[in-house]
Amino acid sequence: MPNQKTLILIRHANALPGYAAGVNSDALRPLSPEGQQKAEKTAGQLAKLVLKPAKILTSPLLRAVQTAQVISNALKSPVEKADELNGFLPDKEVVEFLLSQLEQTNVLAAVGHNPNISCVYHLLTKQVRPFSAGDFAVLTLDEKNTLQQVMFGE
């Protein structure tokens, strides 16, 4: 199908609680060992789909950046921080941001937080689906941003 676009929505993998990580800021919580393993599993699943995003946009919060970096290593795609994915913007604005970014490429990945990622998914698909830590969805859109296909990975 001509002008087909692919958007990959990813929730960051499990992070350590602040007290366990020795940090006082939510933004500085790193991935837990389980989160690192989950990020690697997610990266492996995406690699099997032979998807190569032009870039991986990520929330600037550490756990999202670390998740994005693991995926970047597997897919050989560059990581770019985007404040729009920090979980504080209204969901509709995040959708608009992602669609504007998708205009510049055919495949784009975005790593963010819940409930934001689940809500963005809902706005784009009209489906309700919870995202556990490290889960992802692959959305295929046509030139009018009409959903053509969804694949969910856990």
Biotite code that builds the C-alpha atoms (Angstrom):
import biotite.structure as struc

atoms = struc.array([
    struc.Atom([0.000, 0.000, 0.000], chain_id="A", res_id=1, res_name="MET", atom_name="CA", element="C"),
    struc.Atom([1.508, 3.354, -1.002], chain_id="A", res_id=2, res_name="PRO", atom_name="CA", element="C"),
    struc.Atom([2.240, 5.942, 1.690], chain_id="A", res_id=3, res_name="ASN", atom_name="CA", element="C"),
    struc.Atom([1.851, 3.406, 4.465], chain_id="A", res_id=4, res_name="GLN", atom_name="CA", element="C"),
    struc.Atom([3.248, 4.573, 7.798], chain_id="A", res_id=5, res_name="LYS", atom_name="CA", element="C"),
    struc.Atom([4.180, 2.563, 10.885], chain_id="A", res_id=6, res_name="THR", atom_name="CA", element="C"),
    struc.Atom([4.077, 3.930, 14.421], chain_id="A", res_id=7, res_name="LEU", atom_name="CA", element="C"),
    struc.Atom([5.482, 1.809, 17.234], chain_id="A", res_id=8, res_name="ILE", atom_name="CA", element="C"),
    struc.Atom([4.231, 2.784, 20.703], chain_id="A", res_id=9, res_name="LEU", atom_name="CA", element="C"),
    struc.Atom([6.319, 1.407, 23.572], chain_id="A", res_id=10, res_name="ILE", atom_name="CA", element="C"),
    struc.Atom([5.846, 1.713, 27.307], chain_id="A", res_id=11, res_name="ARG", atom_name="CA", element="C"),
    struc.Atom([9.160, 1.868, 29.169], chain_id="A", res_id=12, res_name="HIS", atom_name="CA", element="C"),
    struc.Atom([10.218, -1.311, 30.965], chain_id="A", res_id=13, res_name="ALA", atom_name="CA", element="C"),
    struc.Atom([10.132, -1.799, 34.766], chain_id="A", res_id=14, res_name="ASN", atom_name="CA", element="C"),
    struc.Atom([12.072, 0.708, 36.837], chain_id="A", res_id=15, res_name="ALA", atom_name="CA", element="C"),
    struc.Atom([13.478, 0.560, 40.335], chain_id="A", res_id=16, res_name="LEU", atom_name="CA", element="C"),
    struc.Atom([11.657, 2.500, 43.048], chain_id="A", res_id=17, res_name="PRO", atom_name="CA", element="C"),
    struc.Atom([13.449, 5.722, 43.951], chain_id="A", res_id=18, res_name="GLY", atom_name="CA", element="C"),
    struc.Atom([14.511, 4.461, 47.380], chain_id="A", res_id=19, res_name="TYR", atom_name="CA", element="C"),
    struc.Atom([16.033, 1.279, 45.881], chain_id="A", res_id=20, res_name="ALA", atom_name="CA", element="C"),
    struc.Atom([17.867, 3.289, 43.223], chain_id="A", res_id=21, res_name="ALA", atom_name="CA", element="C"),
    struc.Atom([19.053, 5.843, 45.760], chain_id="A", res_id=22, res_name="GLY", atom_name="CA", element="C"),
    struc.Atom([17.506, 8.763, 43.875], chain_id="A", res_id=23, res_name="VAL", atom_name="CA", element="C"),
    struc.Atom([15.105, 11.456, 45.042], chain_id="A", res_id=24, res_name="ASN", atom_name="CA", element="C"),
    struc.Atom([13.636, 12.215, 41.631], chain_id="A", res_id=25, res_name="SER", atom_name="CA", element="C"),
    struc.Atom([11.142, 10.121, 39.686], chain_id="A", res_id=26, res_name="ASP", atom_name="CA", element="C"),
    struc.Atom([12.886, 11.257, 36.506], chain_id="A", res_id=27, res_name="ALA", atom_name="CA", element="C"),
    struc.Atom([16.125, 9.539, 37.624], chain_id="A", res_id=28, res_name="LEU", atom_name="CA", element="C"),
    struc.Atom([14.719, 6.079, 38.344], chain_id="A", res_id=29, res_name="ARG", atom_name="CA", element="C"),
    struc.Atom([16.676, 3.528, 36.262], chain_id="A", res_id=30, res_name="PRO", atom_name="CA", element="C"),
    struc.Atom([15.500, 0.233, 34.848], chain_id="A", res_id=31, res_name="LEU", atom_name="CA", element="C"),
    struc.Atom([15.435, -2.660, 37.277], chain_id="A", res_id=32, res_name="SER", atom_name="CA", element="C"),
    struc.Atom([17.293, -5.862, 36.315], chain_id="A", res_id=33, res_name="PRO", atom_name="CA", element="C"),
    struc.Atom([13.894, -7.287, 35.285], chain_id="A", res_id=34, res_name="GLU", atom_name="CA", element="C"),
    struc.Atom([13.222, -4.115, 33.323], chain_id="A", res_id=35, res_name="GLY", atom_name="CA", element="C"),
    struc.Atom([16.508, -4.485, 31.472], chain_id="A", res_id=36, res_name="GLN", atom_name="CA", element="C"),
    struc.Atom([15.553, -8.064, 30.541], chain_id="A", res_id=37, res_name="GLN", atom_name="CA", element="C"),
    struc.Atom([12.071, -6.950, 29.424], chain_id="A", res_id=38, res_name="LYS", atom_name="CA", element="C"),
    struc.Atom([13.549, -4.147, 27.304], chain_id="A", res_id=39, res_name="ALA", atom_name="CA", element="C"),
    struc.Atom([15.849, -6.703, 25.660], chain_id="A", res_id=40, res_name="GLU", atom_name="CA", element="C"),
    struc.Atom([12.885, -9.024, 25.016], chain_id="A", res_id=41, res_name="LYS", atom_name="CA", element="C"),
    struc.Atom([10.882, -6.159, 23.498], chain_id="A", res_id=42, res_name="THR", atom_name="CA", element="C"),
    struc.Atom([13.854, -5.197, 21.329], chain_id="A", res_id=43, res_name="ALA", atom_name="CA", element="C"),
    struc.Atom([14.186, -8.791, 20.156], chain_id="A", res_id=44, res_name="GLY", atom_name="CA", element="C"),
    struc.Atom([10.501, -8.994, 19.252], chain_id="A", res_id=45, res_name="GLN", atom_name="CA", element="C"),
    struc.Atom([10.711, -5.750, 17.284], chain_id="A", res_id=46, res_name="LEU", atom_name="CA", element="C"),
    struc.Atom([13.868, -6.921, 15.512], chain_id="A", res_id=47, res_name="ALA", atom_name="CA", element="C"),
    struc.Atom([12.049, -10.086, 14.390], chain_id="A", res_id=48, res_name="LYS", atom_name="CA", element="C"),
    struc.Atom([9.393, -7.873, 12.784], chain_id="A", res_id=49, res_name="LEU", atom_name="CA", element="C"),
    struc.Atom([12.165, -6.358, 10.642], chain_id="A", res_id=50, res_name="VAL", atom_name="CA", element="C"),
    struc.Atom([11.086, -2.831, 11.505], chain_id="A", res_id=51, res_name="LEU", atom_name="CA", element="C"),
    struc.Atom([13.719, -0.116, 11.372], chain_id="A", res_id=52, res_name="LYS", atom_name="CA", element="C"),
    struc.Atom([12.468, 3.193, 12.713], chain_id="A", res_id=53, res_name="PRO", atom_name="CA", element="C"),
    struc.Atom([14.100, 6.305, 11.284], chain_id="A", res_id=54, res_name="ALA", atom_name="CA", element="C"),
    struc.Atom([14.380, 7.326, 14.926], chain_id="A", res_id=55, res_name="LYS", atom_name="CA", element="C"),
    struc.Atom([13.205, 6.310, 18.359], chain_id="A", res_id=56, res_name="ILE", atom_name="CA", element="C"),
    struc.Atom([11.647, 9.199, 20.216], chain_id="A", res_id=57, res_name="LEU", atom_name="CA", element="C"),
    struc.Atom([11.776, 8.856, 23.979], chain_id="A", res_id=58, res_name="THR", atom_name="CA", element="C"),
    struc.Atom([10.634, 10.581, 27.104], chain_id="A", res_id=59, res_name="SER", atom_name="CA", element="C"),
    struc.Atom([13.629, 12.241, 28.760], chain_id="A", res_id=60, res_name="PRO", atom_name="CA", element="C"),
    struc.Atom([12.997, 10.288, 31.998], chain_id="A", res_id=61, res_name="LEU", atom_name="CA", element="C"),
    struc.Atom([15.843, 7.833, 32.627], chain_id="A", res_id=62, res_name="LEU", atom_name="CA", element="C"),
    struc.Atom([13.827, 4.595, 32.535], chain_id="A", res_id=63, res_name="ARG", atom_name="CA", element="C"),
    struc.Atom([12.383, 5.522, 29.125], chain_id="A", res_id=64, res_name="ALA", atom_name="CA", element="C"),
    struc.Atom([15.787, 6.600, 27.777], chain_id="A", res_id=65, res_name="VAL", atom_name="CA", element="C"),
    struc.Atom([17.315, 3.304, 28.923], chain_id="A", res_id=66, res_name="GLN", atom_name="CA", element="C"),
    struc.Atom([14.476, 1.315, 27.325], chain_id="A", res_id=67, res_name="THR", atom_name="CA", element="C"),
    struc.Atom([14.899, 3.281, 24.091], chain_id="A", res_id=68, res_name="ALA", atom_name="CA", element="C"),
    struc.Atom([18.658, 2.680, 24.113], chain_id="A", res_id=69, res_name="GLN", atom_name="CA", element="C"),
    struc.Atom([18.228, -1.097, 24.399], chain_id="A", res_id=70, res_name="VAL", atom_name="CA", element="C"),
    struc.Atom([15.804, -1.012, 21.471], chain_id="A", res_id=71, res_name="ILE", atom_name="CA", element="C"),
    struc.Atom([18.135, 1.286, 19.542], chain_id="A", res_id=72, res_name="SER", atom_name="CA", element="C"),
    struc.Atom([20.998, -1.162, 19.977], chain_id="A", res_id=73, res_name="ASN", atom_name="CA", element="C"),
    struc.Atom([18.896, -3.980, 18.517], chain_id="A", res_id=74, res_name="ALA", atom_name="CA", element="C"),
    struc.Atom([17.311, -2.021, 15.671], chain_id="A", res_id=75, res_name="LEU", atom_name="CA", element="C"),
    struc.Atom([20.272, 0.266, 14.876], chain_id="A", res_id=76, res_name="LYS", atom_name="CA", element="C"),
    struc.Atom([18.012, 3.325, 15.028], chain_id="A", res_id=77, res_name="SER", atom_name="CA", element="C"),
    struc.Atom([19.019, 6.631, 16.630], chain_id="A", res_id=78, res_name="PRO", atom_name="CA", element="C"),
    struc.Atom([17.395, 7.819, 19.861], chain_id="A", res_id=79, res_name="VAL", atom_name="CA", element="C"),
    struc.Atom([16.059, 11.335, 20.245], chain_id="A", res_id=80, res_name="GLU", atom_name="CA", element="C"),
    struc.Atom([14.640, 12.744, 23.485], chain_id="A", res_id=81, res_name="LYS", atom_name="CA", element="C"),
    struc.Atom([11.227, 14.384, 23.204], chain_id="A", res_id=82, res_name="ALA", atom_name="CA", element="C"),
    struc.Atom([9.700, 16.263, 26.133], chain_id="A", res_id=83, res_name="ASP", atom_name="CA", element="C"),
    struc.Atom([6.309, 15.618, 24.521], chain_id="A", res_id=84, res_name="GLU", atom_name="CA", element="C"),
    struc.Atom([6.584, 11.988, 25.692], chain_id="A", res_id=85, res_name="LEU", atom_name="CA", element="C"),
    struc.Atom([7.252, 12.752, 29.370], chain_id="A", res_id=86, res_name="ASN", atom_name="CA", element="C"),
    struc.Atom([3.679, 11.864, 30.337], chain_id="A", res_id=87, res_name="GLY", atom_name="CA", element="C"),
    struc.Atom([2.592, 15.385, 31.259], chain_id="A", res_id=88, res_name="PHE", atom_name="CA", element="C"),
    struc.Atom([1.070, 16.639, 27.997], chain_id="A", res_id=89, res_name="LEU", atom_name="CA", element="C"),
    struc.Atom([-2.585, 16.018, 27.163], chain_id="A", res_id=90, res_name="PRO", atom_name="CA", element="C"),
    struc.Atom([-2.943, 12.793, 25.199], chain_id="A", res_id=91, res_name="ASP", atom_name="CA", element="C"),
    struc.Atom([-4.402, 14.532, 22.154], chain_id="A", res_id=92, res_name="LYS", atom_name="CA", element="C"),
    struc.Atom([-1.334, 16.792, 21.924], chain_id="A", res_id=93, res_name="GLU", atom_name="CA", element="C"),
    struc.Atom([0.935, 13.741, 22.079], chain_id="A", res_id=94, res_name="VAL", atom_name="CA", element="C"),
    struc.Atom([-1.011, 12.158, 19.200], chain_id="A", res_id=95, res_name="VAL", atom_name="CA", element="C"),
    struc.Atom([-0.654, 15.345, 17.162], chain_id="A", res_id=96, res_name="GLU", atom_name="CA", element="C"),
    struc.Atom([3.076, 15.465, 17.915], chain_id="A", res_id=97, res_name="PHE", atom_name="CA", element="C"),
    struc.Atom([3.622, 11.825, 16.917], chain_id="A", res_id=98, res_name="LEU", atom_name="CA", element="C"),
    struc.Atom([1.616, 12.165, 13.712], chain_id="A", res_id=99, res_name="LEU", atom_name="CA", element="C"),
    struc.Atom([3.588, 15.293, 12.783], chain_id="A", res_id=100, res_name="SER", atom_name="CA", element="C"),
    struc.Atom([6.826, 13.361, 13.361], chain_id="A", res_id=101, res_name="GLN", atom_name="CA", element="C"),
    struc.Atom([5.487, 10.430, 11.313], chain_id="A", res_id=102, res_name="LEU", atom_name="CA", element="C"),
    struc.Atom([4.971, 12.783, 8.335], chain_id="A", res_id=103, res_name="GLU", atom_name="CA", element="C"),
    struc.Atom([8.770, 12.919, 8.035], chain_id="A", res_id=104, res_name="GLN", atom_name="CA", element="C"),
    struc.Atom([9.358, 9.157, 7.854], chain_id="A", res_id=105, res_name="THR", atom_name="CA", element="C"),
    struc.Atom([7.709, 5.798, 7.194], chain_id="A", res_id=106, res_name="ASN", atom_name="CA", element="C"),
    struc.Atom([8.583, 4.111, 10.508], chain_id="A", res_id=107, res_name="VAL", atom_name="CA", element="C"),
    struc.Atom([8.745, 5.852, 13.883], chain_id="A", res_id=108, res_name="LEU", atom_name="CA", element="C"),
    struc.Atom([9.017, 4.484, 17.419], chain_id="A", res_id=109, res_name="ALA", atom_name="CA", element="C"),
    struc.Atom([8.021, 6.288, 20.619], chain_id="A", res_id=110, res_name="ALA", atom_name="CA", element="C"),
    struc.Atom([8.888, 5.263, 24.191], chain_id="A", res_id=111, res_name="VAL", atom_name="CA", element="C"),
    struc.Atom([6.753, 6.798, 26.912], chain_id="A", res_id=112, res_name="GLY", atom_name="CA", element="C"),
    struc.Atom([4.798, 6.287, 30.099], chain_id="A", res_id=113, res_name="HIS", atom_name="CA", element="C"),
    struc.Atom([1.381, 5.154, 31.215], chain_id="A", res_id=114, res_name="ASN", atom_name="CA", element="C"),
    struc.Atom([-1.368, 6.186, 31.240], chain_id="A", res_id=115, res_name="PRO", atom_name="CA", element="C"),
    struc.Atom([-0.224, 8.420, 28.369], chain_id="A", res_id=116, res_name="ASN", atom_name="CA", element="C"),
    struc.Atom([0.841, 5.601, 26.012], chain_id="A", res_id=117, res_name="ILE", atom_name="CA", element="C"),
    struc.Atom([-2.400, 3.650, 26.603], chain_id="A", res_id=118, res_name="SER", atom_name="CA", element="C"),
    struc.Atom([-4.455, 6.785, 25.967], chain_id="A", res_id=119, res_name="CYS", atom_name="CA", element="C"),
    struc.Atom([-2.543, 7.627, 22.788], chain_id="A", res_id=120, res_name="VAL", atom_name="CA", element="C"),
    struc.Atom([-3.133, 4.058, 21.623], chain_id="A", res_id=121, res_name="TYR", atom_name="CA", element="C"),
    struc.Atom([-6.846, 4.448, 22.364], chain_id="A", res_id=122, res_name="HIS", atom_name="CA", element="C"),
    struc.Atom([-7.103, 7.751, 20.483], chain_id="A", res_id=123, res_name="LEU", atom_name="CA", element="C"),
    struc.Atom([-5.437, 6.238, 17.409], chain_id="A", res_id=124, res_name="LEU", atom_name="CA", element="C"),
    struc.Atom([-7.177, 2.850, 17.416], chain_id="A", res_id=125, res_name="THR", atom_name="CA", element="C"),
    struc.Atom([-10.478, 3.415, 19.281], chain_id="A", res_id=126, res_name="LYS", atom_name="CA", element="C"),
    struc.Atom([-9.492, 0.298, 21.250], chain_id="A", res_id=127, res_name="GLN", atom_name="CA", element="C"),
    struc.Atom([-8.785, -0.018, 24.954], chain_id="A", res_id=128, res_name="VAL", atom_name="CA", element="C"),
    struc.Atom([-5.672, -1.997, 25.748], chain_id="A", res_id=129, res_name="ARG", atom_name="CA", element="C"),
    struc.Atom([-3.549, -1.704, 28.867], chain_id="A", res_id=130, res_name="PRO", atom_name="CA", element="C"),
    struc.Atom([0.198, -1.454, 28.373], chain_id="A", res_id=131, res_name="PHE", atom_name="CA", element="C"),
    struc.Atom([2.262, -3.275, 30.957], chain_id="A", res_id=132, res_name="SER", atom_name="CA", element="C"),
    struc.Atom([5.858, -2.185, 31.385], chain_id="A", res_id=133, res_name="ALA", atom_name="CA", element="C"),
    struc.Atom([7.774, -3.004, 28.200], chain_id="A", res_id=134, res_name="GLY", atom_name="CA", element="C"),
    struc.Atom([4.685, -3.725, 26.069], chain_id="A", res_id=135, res_name="ASP", atom_name="CA", element="C"),
    struc.Atom([4.458, -2.316, 22.562], chain_id="A", res_id=136, res_name="PHE", atom_name="CA", element="C"),
    struc.Atom([1.968, -1.839, 19.752], chain_id="A", res_id=137, res_name="ALA", atom_name="CA", element="C"),
    struc.Atom([2.718, -1.555, 16.047], chain_id="A", res_id=138, res_name="VAL", atom_name="CA", element="C"),
    struc.Atom([0.170, 0.610, 14.233], chain_id="A", res_id=139, res_name="LEU", atom_name="CA", element="C"),
    struc.Atom([0.003, 0.759, 10.459], chain_id="A", res_id=140, res_name="THR", atom_name="CA", element="C"),
    struc.Atom([-1.644, 3.911, 9.113], chain_id="A", res_id=141, res_name="LEU", atom_name="CA", element="C"),
    struc.Atom([-2.515, 5.085, 5.620], chain_id="A", res_id=142, res_name="ASP", atom_name="CA", element="C"),
    struc.Atom([-1.802, 8.530, 4.170], chain_id="A", res_id=143, res_name="GLU", atom_name="CA", element="C"),
    struc.Atom([-4.871, 9.956, 5.964], chain_id="A", res_id=144, res_name="LYS", atom_name="CA", element="C"),
    struc.Atom([-3.706, 8.473, 9.300], chain_id="A", res_id=145, res_name="ASN", atom_name="CA", element="C"),
    struc.Atom([-6.520, 5.938, 9.153], chain_id="A", res_id=146, res_name="THR", atom_name="CA", element="C"),
    struc.Atom([-5.641, 2.802, 11.043], chain_id="A", res_id=147, res_name="LEU", atom_name="CA", element="C"),
    struc.Atom([-5.045, -0.173, 8.751], chain_id="A", res_id=148, res_name="GLN", atom_name="CA", element="C"),
    struc.Atom([-3.585, -2.748, 11.138], chain_id="A", res_id=149, res_name="GLN", atom_name="CA", element="C"),
    struc.Atom([-2.528, -3.208, 14.766], chain_id="A", res_id=150, res_name="VAL", atom_name="CA", element="C"),
    struc.Atom([-0.135, -5.737, 16.265], chain_id="A", res_id=151, res_name="MET", atom_name="CA", element="C"),
    struc.Atom([0.387, -5.855, 20.015], chain_id="A", res_id=152, res_name="PHE", atom_name="CA", element="C"),
    struc.Atom([3.522, -7.265, 21.638], chain_id="A", res_id=153, res_name="GLY", atom_name="CA", element="C"),
    struc.Atom([4.139, -8.099, 25.265], chain_id="A", res_id=154, res_name="GLU", atom_name="CA", element="C"),
])
